[in-house]
Amino acid sequence: MQKIAGSFLQRTAPSIRACAKRPITQPVRRCIPQHPPRFYAVAANAPLAEKLRVNGDRLWDDIHYTAQYSLPSPGGITRLCASAEDKLARDWFKDQVMALGADYKVNATGSQFALFPGEDLSIPPIAMGSHLDSVGTGGKFDGPLGVLGALEVIRSLKEQGIKTRAPIVLINWTNEEGARFWPFLGSSIVYAGQSTVEEAHASLTHDGSGVRMGDELKKIGYVGDGPNTFEEFPISAHFEIHVEQADSLEKAGKPIGWFTGWQGMTWYSVSLKGDDGHANTYPMYGRRDALVGAAKMIVELEQLAYDRNGYTTMTNIRSGPWGACNIQSDVRMAFCLMNKDGTLLETMGSDIEAKVKGIAAMHGLEMSMTRDVHLPPGDFWPEATDCIIRACGTEGMAAITGTGHDSTMTTRLVPTGMVVARAKGGWSHSPKEWTDKDDCTKSALALGRAVLNFDDYMKTKAA
Amino acid sequence: MQKIAGSFLQRTAPSIRACAKRPITQPVRRCIPQHPPRFYAVAANAPLAEKLRVNGDRLWDDIHYTAQYSLPSPGGITRLCASAEDKLARDWFKDQVMALGADYKVNATGSQFALFPGEDLSIPPIAMGSHLDSVGTGGKFDGPLGVLGALEVIRSLKEQGIKTRAPIVLINWTNEEGARFWPFLGSSIVYAGQSTVEEAHASLTHDGSGVRMGDELKKIGYVGDGPNTFEEFPISAHFEIHVEQADSLEKAGKPIGWFTGWQGMTWYSVSLKGDDGHANTYPMYGRRDALVGAAKMIVELEQLAYDRNGYTTMTNIRSGPWGACNIQSDVRMAFCLMNKDGTLLETMGSDIEAKVKGIAAMHGLEMSMTRDVHLPPGDFWPEATDCIIRACGTEGMAAITGTGHDSTMTTRLVPTGMVVARAKGGWSHSPKEWTDKDDCTKSALALGRAVLNFDDYMKTKAA
């Protein structure tokens, strides 16, 4: 892969770093007024963007064809990071981009880069990226639409003879979901300087089995020598399509849109330890039952969503000793808190910590609670989002994403924007996840046009 | 092993049967007035019983020597049924009884039978039995004291030239604990006609992995052709030592005693199913979060112990999908209810079922709840218990066991009694489990004397 020197960006990449155990606390640039997005005037697309068309049939076929790379999951996809199914999807992706003449590399954390030249090779490429991995109960769109939509853009540009000034790179980021290995955004977090290759390789599965992401990537042959960080391989911008995972577009009757920003999210781990004892015979008085404590904590977690108008989810619980004979003495849990308001998000964290401490004290349990990942709310870059707004035209509307994406990492570095596709009923991380063919097509077209708009914007800026 | 024909018992073995999914609902014979046991006159031991002594040093050494057959567990034992450690303990047991000249057999569910002749081979043997398997967080006494105490009795009888009229059989019962494979009492349940060899072989581990007890027993070489049922191999009586697993003896300052009976116990499985969905983005309203429902159920289960003055324990929870990305849609739990009052035990069952139904309805969850095993409260046989009372003399007192034992199965068939040894702090199923050496010695002596008293009782009855 050619190393493209220099960058139009004068902005220094953040020096803060965070691994699984260190919170990502640095606030990111906030630049788009969140309310009301309608104040933005919808300017015209750049001429090349206006010219672009995409092939919706081909994209739809790709979405359903690649869904075969999955464990059995009727209606959905089970393609956990670095699994045999993930390897098949990656191999397919490689074949497609090689057929299009890509300069192709895999980096140390398994991300696939497919670079296509522009007229001026001195400019860092404009990136289109997302992920092909899924959660255990994934749908067909969360991730794949981003990668396959971008692939469709590359094919259409080539077919229609549309040449960009900047090179373009298509990226399939590794372990976006964090469904198998934690933390999530497992490769883009390294690219953004928030973690290291070593830390990403040491990412563990949620089941306590000690399986590491680095070893599993190696097993499927996806540890390469491609670029790992922004410093090694700078990009000019990052664009990504994603299904909304909520229902605001559906309710408004809009097929596509853009994410102005994201709500704040924090992930915690909690451990409660009590005493082993006989389930039938040990007196109720004097028990140190960690599972009873955990249950009270989960009930408090639900209450917290009422109290602070946020979202709360307990996403993992493991309890032992297993069986039918023992008071449960060892419970480990993972949960997340979400709030659009960063101050309220912090309050939610201190609220639940106080509750867990109280529950632990009342039940004589030892407790520990760690904040594993913290993403304060933020907004994407106006330079990038404006290109999407223009690409959507009258069909688009603004939304806020409720979760993190690879774009939440790249936005720490370069202009980043996200194209949103309408989702049925807000379902995601579920086989019920669905986006109509026409909406998929429109989102891919908006992605391609946004990239061309950004290419034009850079050209104008450079002039 | 010689087949001993005939039995002094005219009582027909129960025809009822129960497997893992069928409750054991048949009430058993209740024959000892539970309160107050002091109304029993303490008669003298039979002459041979009075003569018996046991070697407490040897027993104590055996307890600590065999504790090596364990996964690492400081202070305790981890010797799950049909594990490599279980095999080592079984092999050791075989060597000991063979050295004593036993007629030795292993049956199809892995139980080890060591038969020693009496003066009259036409009489079904008097059994001493317990188990060498432990729970995951086991102590050194729950199970081993019963088997090793009985082994000490056999050795002492032999050394002291004490001959019984009836043969004696020492039994190491398989999977008493149910810690790895459910249901518990995995071999004595078959012996008592409450299940079949096939059902016992099909017993599954608690982790949903599908591992079967029969396959695991085969792997360690413990599927034999010995007798599986009472019909194949009748016994005259069954005696067992067990640590109290509660603190009534300790509080009363008594080293040993007898269980008059057992409290009622019921084991349930519950499954709650909701919807998969994104942990961060899916609106709180409309979620069908199975783990939130499960947590509320566990809180209700604790309340139930207050309401009905019983014991309640949630002993197992598994929740999925795993990870940090998903609303939990699938939760499986196992719990047990305990009450000394059989009617209140039934009420507890219907109480919690109503609560779970309500919680499921309020959270839009599908629920199923099955009663896997049900043991109504009952009492051991006066013929057997009287022999223990006489053996304990002034050092003993009555207690009630809070859980099931292999004796809870044999008592459905023949006179059965349990010798109790004082336990520190009521700890059991914990490395904290402890019984002093002197109390172990006294319990073994009481076991031996009880067997000799029963042998004398049968002789008198036959005369």
Chai-1 contact restraints between the chains, C-beta under 6 A:
chainA,res_idxA,chainB,res_idxB,connection_type,confidence,min_distance_angstrom,max_distance_angstrom,comment,restraint_id
A,V135,B,C325,contact,1.0,0.0,6.0,A-B,restraint_1
A,V135,B,N326,contact,1.0,0.0,6.0,A-B,restraint_2
A,G136,B,P321,contact,1.0,0.0,6.0,A-B,restraint_3
A,T137,B,D276,contact,1.0,0.0,6.0,A-B,restraint_4
A,T137,B,P321,contact,1.0,0.0,6.0,A-B,restraint_5
A,E177,B,C325,contact,1.0,0.0,6.0,A-B,restraint_6
A,G178,B,A324,contact,1.0,0.0,6.0,A-B,restraint_7
A,A179,B,G323,contact,1.0,0.0,6.0,A-B,restraint_8
A,A179,B,C325,contact,1.0,0.0,6.0,A-B,restraint_9
A,W182,B,A324,contact,1.0,0.0,6.0,A-B,restraint_10
A,H206,B,W322,contact,1.0,0.0,6.0,A-B,restraint_11
A,H206,B,G323,contact,1.0,0.0,6.0,A-B,restraint_12
A,D207,B,W322,contact,1.0,0.0,6.0,A-B,restraint_13
A,Q245,B,H278,contact,1.0,0.0,6.0,A-B,restraint_14
A,Q245,B,T281,contact,1.0,0.0,6.0,A-B,restraint_15
A,A246,B,T281,contact,1.0,0.0,6.0,A-B,restraint_16
A,M265,B,N280,contact,1.0,0.0,6.0,A-B,restraint_17
A,W267,B,A324,contact,1.0,0.0,6.0,A-B,restraint_18
A,D276,B,T137,contact,1.0,0.0,6.0,A-B,restraint_19
A,D276,B,S430,contact,1.0,0.0,6.0,A-B,restraint_20
A,G277,B,S430,contact,1.0,0.0,6.0,A-B,restraint_21
A,H278,B,Q245,contact,1.0,0.0,6.0,A-B,restraint_22
A,H278,B,S428,contact,1.0,0.0,6.0,A-B,restraint_23
A,H278,B,H429,contact,1.0,0.0,6.0,A-B,restraint_24
A,A279,B,T313,contact,1.0,0.0,6.0,A-B,restraint_25
A,A279,B,T315,contact,1.0,0.0,6.0,A-B,restraint_26
A,A279,B,C336,contact,1.0,0.0,6.0,A-B,restraint_27
A,N280,B,M265,contact,1.0,0.0,6.0,A-B,restraint_28
A,N280,B,M338,contact,1.0,0.0,6.0,A-B,restraint_29
A,N280,B,G402,contact,1.0,0.0,6.0,A-B,restraint_30
A,N280,B,T403,contact,1.0,0.0,6.0,A-B,restraint_31
A,T281,B,Q245,contact,1.0,0.0,6.0,A-B,restraint_32
A,T281,B,A246,contact,1.0,0.0,6.0,A-B,restraint_33
A,T281,B,G402,contact,1.0,0.0,6.0,A-B,restraint_34
A,T281,B,T403,contact,1.0,0.0,6.0,A-B,restraint_35
A,M284,B,A305,contact,1.0,0.0,6.0,A-B,restraint_36
A,M284,B,Y311,contact,1.0,0.0,6.0,A-B,restraint_37
A,L291,B,M314,contact,1.0,0.0,6.0,A-B,restraint_38
A,V292,B,E302,contact,1.0,0.0,6.0,A-B,restraint_39
A,A295,B,A295,contact,1.0,0.0,6.0,A-B,restraint_40
A,A295,B,I298,contact,1.0,0.0,6.0,A-B,restraint_41
A,A295,B,V299,contact,1.0,0.0,6.0,A-B,restraint_42
A,I298,B,A295,contact,1.0,0.0,6.0,A-B,restraint_43
A,V299,B,A295,contact,1.0,0.0,6.0,A-B,restraint_44
A,V299,B,V299,contact,1.0,0.0,6.0,A-B,restraint_45
A,E302,B,V292,contact,1.0,0.0,6.0,A-B,restraint_46
A,A305,B,M284,contact,1.0,0.0,6.0,A-B,restraint_47
A,Y311,B,M284,contact,1.0,0.0,6.0,A-B,restraint_48
A,T313,B,A279,contact,1.0,0.0,6.0,A-B,restraint_49
A,T313,B,I327,contact,1.0,0.0,6.0,A-B,restraint_50
A,M314,B,L291,contact,1.0,0.0,6.0,A-B,restraint_51
A,T315,B,A279,contact,1.0,0.0,6.0,A-B,restraint_52
A,T315,B,A324,contact,1.0,0.0,6.0,A-B,restraint_53
A,I317,B,S319,contact,1.0,0.0,6.0,A-B,restraint_54
A,S319,B,I317,contact,1.0,0.0,6.0,A-B,restraint_55
A,P321,B,G136,contact,1.0,0.0,6.0,A-B,restraint_56
A,P321,B,T137,contact,1.0,0.0,6.0,A-B,restraint_57
A,W322,B,H206,contact,1.0,0.0,6.0,A-B,restraint_58
A,W322,B,D207,contact,1.0,0.0,6.0,A-B,restraint_59
A,W322,B,N316,contact,1.0,0.0,6.0,A-B,restraint_60
A,G323,B,A179,contact,1.0,0.0,6.0,A-B,restraint_61
A,G323,B,H206,contact,1.0,0.0,6.0,A-B,restraint_62
A,A324,B,G178,contact,1.0,0.0,6.0,A-B,restraint_63
A,A324,B,W182,contact,1.0,0.0,6.0,A-B,restraint_64
A,A324,B,W267,contact,1.0,0.0,6.0,A-B,restraint_65
A,A324,B,T315,contact,1.0,0.0,6.0,A-B,restraint_66
A,A324,B,A334,contact,1.0,0.0,6.0,A-B,restraint_67
A,C325,B,V135,contact,1.0,0.0,6.0,A-B,restraint_68
A,C325,B,E177,contact,1.0,0.0,6.0,A-B,restraint_69
A,C325,B,A179,contact,1.0,0.0,6.0,A-B,restraint_70
A,C325,B,H429,contact,1.0,0.0,6.0,A-B,restraint_71
A,N326,B,V135,contact,1.0,0.0,6.0,A-B,restraint_72
A,N326,B,H429,contact,1.0,0.0,6.0,A-B,restraint_73
A,I327,B,T313,contact,1.0,0.0,6.0,A-B,restraint_74
A,A334,B,A324,contact,1.0,0.0,6.0,A-B,restraint_75
A,C336,B,A279,contact,1.0,0.0,6.0,A-B,restraint_76
A,M338,B,N280,contact,1.0,0.0,6.0,A-B,restraint_77
A,G402,B,N280,contact,1.0,0.0,6.0,A-B,restraint_78
A,G402,B,T281,contact,1.0,0.0,6.0,A-B,restraint_79
A,T403,B,N280,contact,1.0,0.0,6.0,A-B,restraint_80
A,T403,B,T281,contact,1.0,0.0,6.0,A-B,restraint_81
A,S428,B,H278,contact,1.0,0.0,6.0,A-B,restraint_82
A,H429,B,H278,contact,1.0,0.0,6.0,A-B,restraint_83
A,H429,B,C325,contact,1.0,0.0,6.0,A-B,restraint_84
A,H429,B,N326,contact,1.0,0.0,6.0,A-B,restraint_85
A,S430,B,D276,contact,1.0,0.0,6.0,A-B,restraint_86
A,S430,B,G277,contact,1.0,0.0,6.0,A-B,restraint_87
